[in-house]
């Protein structure tokens, strides 16, 4: 009977040891898997962030190029209006004024681009904060009224 009890006790101890080892191995594999998944998630997030930066940069360059092209087109249109429009009288004066506005606006867009426009608007708001705030509130009210359902 003592021999059977010792055998049972040693079998139980062996089972406990194997269970502990199996649990330890499973826990270690779970930690390794979690670490691997976290590393892959960081890699994917990093890649996605880099792609987003590249896309934003590309879009920024395209927008800047489009602004410069628009400036060139406006300047060219102003020159054409000046050349082909009337040169005398009220219409000549209006044509000259319109051509001058188109040429100067085109030149501004060509040389300054979007960054220059943003800088100028920022400086204008800094110099005139109260009117800028009132303008923003007024535009917000108009947009809200226009989009409100009846």
Secondary structure, 3 states (H helix, E strand, C coil): CHHHHHHHHHHHHHHHHHHHHHHHHHHHHHHHHHHHHHHHHHHHHHHHHHHHHHHHHHHHHHHHHHHHHHHHHHHHHHHHHHHHCCCCHHHHHHHHHHHHHHHHHHHHHHHHHHHHHHHHHHHHHHHCHHHHHHHHHHHHHHHHHHHCCC
